[in-house]
């Protein structure tokens, strides 16, 4: 089957958020654990997107309750990308990680459902990696 298409991969598109008047920092800061939130409040300058991603990946995403079965699926997807440093994920990987992180609350997340959910996102900046982005990164 030599004509297989590469798997769709998704990420949080920081440029898209900026272009649409959305703040990645505000969204990401809402995901900080209490210790990192205190550090942010004590800082003189706001954290950059890179620093926020690093703090969340290395600390906050490791705390219990970072992603739960009670969270909306879109929020869980956003947090998964924060937890992996915003590395692009294929839909199958995303579905698998959602089941793993959300526990019994989500027995199975069909790839088709995730695809529709991500394609209709206008809040979190979840976008498909374009071929030229994949080649560059």
Residue frames as a rotation matrix with the C-alpha (Angstrom) as fourth column:
UNK 1
0.574 0.819 0.000 0.00
0.819 -0.574 0.000 0.00
0.000 0.000 -1.000 0.00
UNK 2
-0.410 -0.911 0.040 2.44
0.912 -0.408 0.047 2.59
-0.026 0.055 0.998 -1.19
UNK 3
-0.399 0.289 0.870 -0.13
0.297 -0.857 0.421 5.37
0.868 0.426 0.256 -1.46
UNK 4
0.272 0.479 -0.834 -0.79
0.941 0.051 0.336 5.67
0.203 -0.876 -0.437 2.29
UNK 5
0.438 -0.046 0.898 -1.05
-0.009 -0.999 -0.047 9.23
0.899 0.012 -0.438 3.51
UNK 6
-0.728 -0.660 -0.185 1.07
0.229 0.020 -0.973 10.24
0.646 -0.751 0.137 6.51
UNK 7
-0.060 0.715 -0.697 -0.91
0.980 0.175 0.095 10.36
0.190 -0.677 -0.711 9.75
UNK 8
0.422 0.273 0.864 -2.42
0.122 -0.962 0.245 13.74
0.898 0.002 -0.439 10.61
UNK 9
-0.316 -0.532 -0.785 -0.42
0.909 0.066 -0.411 15.30
0.271 -0.844 0.463 13.43
UNK 10
0.589 0.651 0.479 -1.69
0.388 -0.748 0.539 18.08
0.709 -0.132 -0.693 15.67
UNK 11
-0.500 -0.712 -0.492 -0.21
0.834 -0.243 -0.496 20.68
0.233 -0.659 0.715 18.04
UNK 12
0.494 0.542 -0.680 -1.06
0.667 -0.738 -0.104 23.99
-0.558 -0.402 -0.726 19.73
UNK 13
-0.002 -0.441 0.898 -0.41
0.898 -0.395 -0.192 26.65
0.440 0.806 0.397 17.11
UNK 14
-0.151 -0.139 -0.979 0.83
0.786 -0.618 -0.033 29.66
-0.600 -0.774 0.202 19.10
UNK 15
-0.973 -0.217 -0.085 0.83
0.114 -0.759 0.641 31.87
-0.203 0.614 0.763 16.00
UNK 16
-0.463 0.877 0.129 -2.80
0.453 0.108 0.885 31.00
0.762 0.468 -0.447 15.26
UNK 17
0.139 0.500 -0.855 -3.76
0.990 -0.087 0.110 31.95
-0.019 -0.862 -0.507 18.82
UNK 18
-0.514 -0.435 -0.739 -1.99
0.465 -0.865 0.186 35.30
-0.721 -0.248 0.647 18.50
UNK 19
-0.983 0.115 0.144 -3.53
0.085 -0.411 0.908 36.02
0.163 0.904 0.395 15.10
UNK 20
-0.214 0.974 -0.079 -6.99
0.421 0.165 0.892 35.34
0.881 0.158 -0.446 16.51
UNK 21
-0.089 0.148 0.985 -6.63
-0.561 -0.825 0.073 37.51
0.823 -0.546 0.156 19.61
UNK 22
0.900 0.331 -0.282 -6.24
0.004 0.643 0.766 34.58
0.435 -0.690 0.578 22.00
UNK 23
0.251 -0.824 0.508 -3.59
-0.922 -0.363 -0.134 34.44
0.295 -0.434 -0.851 24.71
UNK 24
0.249 -0.283 -0.926 -1.62
0.051 0.959 -0.279 31.23
0.967 0.022 0.253 25.04
UNK 25
-0.756 -0.641 0.129 -0.13
-0.065 -0.122 -0.990 32.53
0.651 -0.757 0.050 28.29
UNK 26
-0.349 0.706 0.616 -3.53
-0.935 -0.304 -0.181 33.06
0.060 -0.639 0.767 29.91
UNK 27
0.623 0.613 -0.486 -4.70
-0.613 0.769 0.183 29.60
0.486 0.184 0.855 28.86
UNK 28
0.104 -0.683 -0.723 -1.47
0.183 0.728 -0.661 27.89
0.978 -0.064 0.201 29.95
UNK 29
-0.730 -0.386 0.564 -1.21
-0.415 -0.406 -0.814 29.77
0.543 -0.829 0.136 33.25
UNK 30
0.177 0.895 0.409 -4.59
-0.966 0.079 0.246 28.30
0.188 -0.439 0.879 34.18
UNK 31
0.768 0.060 -0.637 -2.94
-0.126 0.990 -0.059 24.86
0.628 0.126 0.768 34.04
UNK 32
-0.263 -0.944 0.201 -0.06
-0.396 -0.084 -0.914 25.67
0.880 -0.320 -0.352 36.41
UNK 33
0.117 0.196 -0.974 0.23
0.758 0.616 0.215 23.78
0.642 -0.763 -0.077 39.69
UNK 34
0.935 0.323 -0.144 0.10
0.333 -0.671 0.662 25.89
0.117 -0.667 -0.735 42.89
UNK 35
0.312 -0.894 -0.321 3.92
0.563 -0.099 0.820 25.94
-0.765 -0.437 0.473 43.26
UNK 36
-0.518 -0.508 0.688 4.51
0.852 -0.241 0.464 27.17
-0.069 0.827 0.558 39.71
UNK 37
0.377 0.726 0.575 1.64
0.667 -0.644 0.375 29.65
0.642 0.243 -0.727 39.97
UNK 38
0.854 -0.129 -0.505 3.26
0.382 -0.503 0.775 31.09
-0.354 -0.855 -0.380 43.12
UNK 39
-0.184 -0.981 0.067 6.60
0.692 -0.081 0.717 31.32
-0.698 0.178 0.694 41.31
UNK 40
-0.278 0.171 0.945 4.93
0.871 -0.370 0.323 33.11
0.405 0.913 -0.046 38.40
UNK 41
0.745 0.647 0.161 3.22
0.496 -0.699 0.514 35.59
0.445 -0.303 -0.842 40.71
UNK 42
0.675 -0.556 -0.485 6.52
0.364 -0.321 0.874 36.27
-0.642 -0.767 -0.014 42.49
UNK 43
-0.159 -0.769 0.619 8.38
0.950 0.051 0.307 36.91
-0.268 0.637 0.723 39.24
UNK 44
-0.402 -0.092 -0.911 9.08
0.089 -0.994 0.061 40.36
-0.911 -0.057 0.408 37.90
UNK 45
-0.544 0.183 -0.819 8.18
-0.821 -0.320 0.474 39.55
-0.175 0.930 0.324 34.30
UNK 46
0.581 0.788 0.203 5.63
-0.692 0.609 -0.388 37.21
-0.430 0.084 0.899 32.78
UNK 47
-0.177 -0.604 0.777 6.88
-0.003 0.790 0.614 33.80
-0.984 0.106 -0.142 31.66
UNK 48
-0.494 -0.039 -0.868 7.44
-0.854 -0.166 0.494 33.29
-0.163 0.985 0.049 27.95
UNK 49
0.605 0.731 -0.315 5.50
-0.788 0.607 -0.104 30.58
0.115 0.311 0.943 26.13
UNK 50
0.118 -0.665 -0.737 8.65
-0.255 0.697 -0.670 28.44
0.960 0.267 -0.087 26.06
UNK 51
-0.821 -0.441 0.362 9.10
-0.419 0.036 -0.907 28.78
0.387 -0.897 -0.214 29.83
UNK 52
-0.055 0.892 0.448 5.43
-0.962 0.072 -0.262 28.04
-0.266 -0.446 0.855 30.48
UNK 53
0.632 0.267 -0.727 5.63
-0.574 0.792 -0.207 24.91
0.521 0.548 0.654 28.35
UNK 54
-0.305 -0.843 -0.443 8.79
-0.165 0.505 -0.847 23.77
0.938 -0.185 -0.293 30.15
UNK 55
-0.744 0.066 0.665 7.32
-0.667 -0.134 -0.733 24.37
0.041 -0.989 0.144 33.63
UNK 56
0.293 0.944 0.152 4.11
-0.932 0.318 -0.174 22.57
-0.212 -0.091 0.973 32.79
UNK 57
0.505 -0.155 -0.849 5.89
-0.427 0.810 -0.402 19.65
0.750 0.566 0.343 31.09
UNK 58
-0.386 -0.855 -0.346 8.47
-0.069 0.400 -0.914 19.18
0.920 -0.329 -0.213 33.84
UNK 59
-0.987 -0.015 0.158 6.35
-0.156 -0.085 -0.984 19.93
0.028 -0.996 0.082 36.91
UNK 60
-0.452 0.885 0.109 2.64
-0.812 -0.358 -0.461 20.64
-0.369 -0.297 0.881 36.65
UNK 61
0.153 0.543 -0.826 1.75
-0.843 0.507 0.177 17.78
0.515 0.670 0.535 34.31
UNK 62
-0.573 -0.453 -0.682 3.23
-0.044 0.849 -0.527 15.36
0.818 -0.272 -0.506 36.85
UNK 63
-0.854 0.282 0.437 0.80
-0.500 -0.210 -0.840 16.40
-0.146 -0.936 0.320 39.59
UNK 64
-0.724 0.665 0.185 -2.28
0.643 0.747 -0.170 14.29
-0.251 -0.004 -0.968 40.30
UNK 65
0.196 0.939 -0.283 -5.38
0.642 -0.341 -0.687 15.69
-0.742 -0.047 -0.669 38.66
UNK 66
-0.632 -0.445 -0.634 -3.60
-0.169 -0.719 0.674 17.52
-0.756 0.534 0.379 35.83
UNK 67
-0.580 0.546 -0.605 -5.83
-0.677 0.089 0.730 15.58
0.452 0.833 0.318 33.42
UNK 68
-0.760 0.392 0.518 -8.92
-0.213 0.603 -0.769 13.87
-0.614 -0.695 -0.375 34.78
UNK 69
-0.745 0.568 0.349 -11.98
0.662 0.569 0.488 12.15
0.078 0.595 -0.800 33.45
UNK 70
0.147 0.827 -0.542 -14.03
0.799 -0.422 -0.427 15.09
-0.582 -0.371 -0.723 34.69
UNK 71
-0.438 -0.386 -0.812 -12.31
-0.123 -0.869 0.479 17.56
-0.891 0.309 0.333 32.37
UNK 72
0.731 0.601 -0.324 -13.86
-0.377 -0.041 -0.925 18.34
-0.569 0.798 0.197 28.99
UNK 73
0.599 -0.501 0.625 -12.11
0.675 0.735 -0.057 16.37
-0.431 0.456 0.779 26.25
UNK 74
0.692 -0.346 0.634 -10.89
0.336 -0.623 -0.706 19.56
0.640 0.701 -0.315 24.52
UNK 75
0.694 -0.434 0.575 -9.28
-0.703 -0.580 0.411 20.73
0.155 -0.689 -0.708 27.76
UNK 76
0.657 -0.440 0.612 -7.70
-0.040 0.791 0.611 17.31
-0.752 -0.426 0.502 28.22
UNK 77
0.660 -0.412 0.628 -6.27
0.746 0.264 -0.611 17.45
0.085 0.872 0.482 24.68
UNK 78
0.693 -0.395 0.604 -4.84
-0.213 -0.911 -0.352 20.94
0.689 0.115 -0.715 25.33
UNK 79
0.642 -0.431 0.634 -3.27
-0.718 -0.049 0.694 19.71
-0.269 -0.901 -0.341 28.57
UNK 80
0.742 -0.395 0.541 -1.80
0.418 0.904 0.087 16.66
-0.523 0.162 0.837 26.82
UNK 81
0.601 -0.532 0.597 0.01
0.523 -0.303 -0.797 18.96
0.605 0.791 0.096 24.42
UNK 82
0.613 -0.393 0.685 1.23
-0.650 -0.744 0.155 21.07
0.449 -0.541 -0.712 27.35
UNK 83
0.751 -0.264 0.606 2.41
-0.367 0.596 0.714 17.90
-0.549 -0.758 0.351 29.12
UNK 84
0.538 -0.580 0.611 4.49
0.725 0.689 0.016 16.81
-0.430 0.435 0.791 26.12
UNK 85
-0.302 -0.721 -0.624 6.00
0.303 -0.693 0.654 20.24
-0.904 0.008 0.428 25.45
UNK 86
0.411 0.632 -0.657 3.66
-0.458 -0.479 -0.749 20.80
-0.788 0.609 0.092 22.47
UNK 87
-0.788 -0.616 0.014 5.28
-0.346 0.461 0.817 18.09
-0.510 0.639 -0.576 20.36
UNK 88
-0.186 0.763 -0.618 2.94
-0.968 -0.034 0.250 17.16
0.170 0.645 0.745 17.48
UNK 89
-0.638 0.093 0.765 0.92
-0.267 0.905 -0.332 13.99
-0.723 -0.416 -0.552 17.97
UNK 90
-0.840 0.430 -0.331 -0.94
-0.182 0.351 0.919 11.77
0.511 0.832 -0.216 15.54
UNK 91
-0.014 0.946 0.323 -4.61
-0.848 -0.182 0.497 11.22
0.529 -0.267 0.805 16.27
UNK 92
0.511 0.179 -0.841 -4.02
0.083 0.963 0.256 7.58
0.856 -0.200 0.477 17.29
UNK 93
-0.524 -0.768 -0.368 -1.32
0.538 0.036 -0.842 8.65
0.660 -0.639 0.394 19.78
UNK 94
-0.730 0.329 0.599 -3.60
-0.527 -0.829 -0.186 11.36
0.435 -0.451 0.779 21.13
UNK 95
0.345 0.920 -0.185 -6.48
-0.615 0.370 0.696 8.90
0.709 -0.127 0.694 21.56
UNK 96
0.247 -0.339 -0.908 -4.23
0.462 0.864 -0.197 6.41
0.852 -0.371 0.370 23.34
UNK 97
-0.787 -0.616 -0.016 -2.83
0.340 -0.412 -0.846 9.03
0.515 -0.671 0.533 25.72
UNK 98
-0.382 0.744 0.548 -6.31
-0.736 -0.603 0.306 10.36
0.559 -0.287 0.778 26.47
UNK 99
0.571 0.589 -0.572 -7.51
-0.172 0.767 0.618 6.91
0.803 -0.254 0.539 27.49
UNK 100
-0.078 -0.722 -0.687 -4.38
0.681 0.465 -0.566 6.43
0.728 -0.512 0.456 29.61
UNK 101
-0.892 -0.394 0.221 -4.55
0.160 -0.733 -0.661 9.83
0.423 -0.554 0.717 31.36
UNK 102
-0.376 0.835 0.402 -8.33
-0.778 -0.520 0.353 10.13
0.504 -0.180 0.845 31.78
UNK 103
-0.873 -0.025 0.487 -8.76
-0.352 0.723 -0.595 6.61
-0.337 -0.691 -0.640 33.14
UNK 104
-0.683 0.637 0.358 -12.13
0.612 0.766 -0.195 4.89
-0.398 0.085 -0.913 33.20
UNK 105
-0.062 0.712 -0.699 -13.99
-0.012 -0.701 -0.713 8.05
-0.998 -0.036 0.052 32.23
UNK 106
0.346 0.099 -0.933 -13.06
-0.892 -0.273 -0.360 7.50
-0.290 0.957 -0.006 28.60
UNK 107
0.487 -0.110 0.867 -13.02
-0.019 0.990 0.137 3.87
-0.873 -0.083 0.480 27.53
UNK 108
-0.215 -0.476 0.853 -12.21
0.870 0.304 0.389 4.57
-0.445 0.825 0.349 23.93
UNK 109
0.172 0.226 -0.959 -11.79
-0.186 -0.948 -0.256 7.76
-0.967 0.223 -0.121 21.95
UNK 110
0.503 0.034 0.864 -12.37
0.743 0.493 -0.452 7.07
-0.441 0.870 0.222 18.27
UNK 111
-0.580 -0.814 -0.031 -9.88
0.628 -0.471 0.619 8.78
-0.518 0.340 0.785 16.00
UNK 112
-0.397 0.505 0.767 -12.76
0.717 -0.351 0.602 10.09
0.573 0.789 -0.223 13.85
UNK 113
0.676 0.658 -0.332 -14.30
0.707 -0.452 0.544 11.80
0.208 -0.603 -0.770 16.89
UNK 114
0.179 -0.710 -0.681 -10.97
0.595 -0.473 0.650 13.42
-0.783 -0.522 0.338 17.80
UNK 115
-0.690 -0.430 0.582 -10.46
0.719 -0.316 0.619 14.56
-0.082 0.846 0.527 14.23
UNK 116
0.096 0.813 0.574 -13.86
0.677 -0.476 0.561 16.32
0.729 0.335 -0.597 14.20
UNK 117
0.737 0.157 -0.658 -13.23
0.653 -0.418 0.632 17.82
-0.176 -0.895 -0.410 17.64
UNK 118
-0.163 -0.911 -0.378 -9.82
0.613 -0.394 0.685 19.20
-0.773 -0.120 0.623 16.65
UNK 119
-0.618 -0.050 0.785 -10.98
0.757 -0.310 0.576 20.47
0.214 0.949 0.229 13.27
UNK 120
0.321 0.848 0.422 -13.73
0.593 -0.528 0.608 22.50
0.739 0.055 -0.672 14.94
UNK 121
0.164 -0.316 -0.934 -11.49
0.945 -0.220 0.240 24.00
-0.282 -0.923 0.263 17.67
UNK 122
0.266 -0.084 0.960 -11.53
0.434 -0.879 -0.197 27.80
0.861 0.469 -0.197 17.80
UNK 123
0.947 0.153 0.282 -10.42
-0.183 -0.464 0.867 28.19
0.263 -0.872 -0.412 21.40
UNK 124
0.737 -0.654 0.172 -7.22
0.091 0.348 0.933 26.27
-0.670 -0.672 0.315 22.17
UNK 125
0.343 -0.624 -0.702 -5.38
-0.886 -0.463 -0.021 26.83
-0.312 0.629 -0.712 18.88
UNK 126
-0.057 -0.313 0.948 -5.25
-0.033 0.950 0.312 23.12
-0.998 -0.013 -0.064 18.10
UNK 127
0.546 0.148 -0.825 -4.14
-0.772 -0.294 -0.564 22.86
-0.326 0.944 -0.046 14.49
UNK 128
0.891 -0.217 0.399 -2.86
0.333 0.910 -0.248 20.23
-0.310 0.354 0.883 12.13
UNK 129
-0.035 -0.968 -0.249 0.83
-0.018 -0.249 0.968 20.27
-0.999 0.038 -0.008 11.34
UNK 130
0.869 0.251 -0.426 1.28
-0.396 -0.162 -0.904 21.36
-0.296 0.954 -0.041 7.73
UNK 131
0.821 -0.545 0.171 3.81
0.566 0.736 -0.371 19.59
0.076 0.401 0.913 5.56
UNK 132
0.295 -0.757 0.583 6.15
0.127 -0.573 -0.809 22.59
0.947 0.313 -0.073 5.46
UNK 133
0.460 -0.099 0.882 6.03
-0.843 -0.360 0.399 22.82
0.278 -0.928 -0.249 9.30
UNK 134
0.937 -0.075 0.342 6.80
-0.073 0.915 0.398 19.10
-0.343 -0.397 0.851 9.62
UNK 135
0.638 -0.736 0.227 9.81
0.588 0.275 -0.761 19.42
0.498 0.619 0.608 7.31
UNK 136
0.165 -0.564 0.809 11.13
-0.299 -0.810 -0.504 22.40
0.940 -0.158 -0.302 9.29
UNK 137
-0.002 -0.129 0.992 10.61
-0.990 -0.142 -0.021 20.91
0.143 -0.981 -0.127 12.73
